[in-house]
């Protein structure tokens, strides 16, 4: 029986950005999807995407002037990292990955992922199919000696609830999509204040990405500006940028265009030195990329 996608494909034509990315730029958040009938689809998945190939992702990167990217394991594949690993391996020195593992992952599999270019594991606290949060500390212990980080796709309520536990972990933390603040809550809302404090502590990072997950009205997503601009002002050394291509599970937001998304980053970072930090220097350090 065939399995049909239940979310749309991304825009095939990328709008030209106002400026191209600096040399060595890195997109820190993208997914690659196999055909919808792939055998490793999780039965607990929250969505079924259409195929999103590595070639289409690399074409999008080229349109923005970006050379390198980080493939993030999506929740719909559970802990079967094959699709993401194959993409990272195919990218060679231009690719890194973030896996999804549980506390019982075999040491040989951890080493295989590390050799392939993976430098973190993801906890998804928002959509179905993620790892049980009760495994948080155990997973952190498994990855600590590899120098990996934990990437958190987390809503504002869960961030505050888990904050005491997150602060005890002996690994770096990376928060997706501006920490998913309340769009109407302002920069001093408790969860965003907590995120800012964690960035100031030097063990956390966040991606100024997913503007359409904060502002559902469509480009240019002005509600997201206050959050991104605050972080750029306060913590430029702890920021990353990601396209979130192919933009899965974003309802009720309309499908964004990657050119528009990159233009928002340009607007948030008028200082080219700061922009280079976010696109080149910071992710090179976190994901262990070599020199350009």
Buried (B, 14 or more C-beta within 10 A) or exposed (E): EEEEBEBBBBBEEBBEBEEBBBEBBBBBBBBBBBEBEBEEBBEEBBBBBBBBBBEBBBEBBEBBBBBBBBBBBBBBBBBBBEBBBBBBBBBEEBBBBBBBBBBEBEEEBBEEBBEBBBBBBBBBBBBEBBBEBEBBBEBBEBBEEBEBBBBBBBBBEBBBBBBEEBBEBEBBBBBBBBBBBBBEBEBEBBBBBBBBEBBEEEBBBBBBBBBBBBBBEEBBBEBBBBBBBBBBEEBBEBBBBBBBBBBBBBEEBBBBBBBBBBBBBBEBBEEEEBBBBBBBBBBBEBBEBEEE
